[in-house]
Amino acid sequence: MIDKLRAAIAGEFELEEEKLAPEAPIKETLDLDSLSLVDLIALIEAQTGVKLKGVEVTHILTFEALYDFVYERM
């Protein structure tokens, strides 16, 4: 599931999957602003079925933390 999510994020943000290393900072890697954060949340929800709140995601700093967060809620 994590590989599928990583591939979807890479595709949506037009990045190589290698850029989404577990320790990479999400905000800087994806160049997130408030609109792209909404896109990221919608993508995660569509790919995993996990419902997220924007405030929950803003506290997640790395891809590893994001993957762990999603995995725990599945």
Buried (B, 14 or more C-beta within 10 A) or exposed (E): EBEEBBEBBBEBBEBEEEEBEEEBEBBEBBEBEEEBBEBBBEBBEEBBEBEBEEEEBEEBBBBBBBBBBBEEEE
